[in-house]
């Protein structure tokens, strides 16, 4: 059904709370996690809903186009149809950790990179984009880039209370270069990724994303007394600023006729053209939480050129030109 697939990368500008409801554990309001790995995620439904709200606010986009892309909000037997866009859950790619040297590190692991490799390989079958054609090989655990600023003299990286033995690896340098060119959304992060990327083992990464998220204690105030309400103390979990996630955006031919949207290419083109550079995702919008910066790997001119087509000309990867 889906004819085009494009990776969408999300970099957290502020802490992100994609809530999983109340929990019986030590955190009252935890974030969403994968059942098998316990890695943080954002459900596809939440991502799609947030993007739909953004597109509905675009003045140049008629409501009929929004309905074609995302599906109608109010459904009857005569108007029911699927949206032409589909989304996967936003998965964890890079997790930021406080470092004893270099301030902070972006941490990942072989399992995460291998899964990204599989996802992008599938995207490459549907999407002619040179960024997806030559992915680096998966590096081993306990490796850093050759220009890392995180390593102590004893060849250790200290991430909060975790000490990790590391060596430099050309495969990590290649991943840092790929992330710099295609994923990092601004110049500051492009410069930083080669110095701050660390690949830890899978078990350590699971522990980091489980126990090193931000947990914030909040209180509910009684407006009449100006004191904390009884039972008004609660904790919330957040993905920290600088976290990087990715989702796959999938485009199909529209399920109903619409003048400007005739096939999967026009659907993806319209999505990319109106994709906001920054949008709000998850809860606590009034507290400034959940602001994420976007980067999408798709170019219309590469579709016409076929696999391995030229990427010269046009907007930079992920830039909408609006």
Secondary structure, 3 states (H helix, E strand, C coil): CCCEEEEEEEEECCCECCEEEECCCCCCEEECECCCCCCEEECHHHHHHHHHHHHHCCCCCCHHHHHHHHCCCCCCCCCCCCCCEEECCEEEEEEEEEECCCCEEEEEEHHHHHHHHHHHHHHHHHCCCHHHCCCCCCCCCCEECCCCCCCCCCCEEEECCEEEECEECHHHHHHHHHHHHHCCCCHHHHHHHHHHEEEECHHHHHHHHHHCCEEEEEEEEECCCCEEEEEEEEEEEEECCCCEEEEEEEECCCCCCECCECCHHHHHHHHHHHCCCEEECCCCHHHCCCEEEEEECCCHHHHHHCCCCCCCCCCCCCCCCC
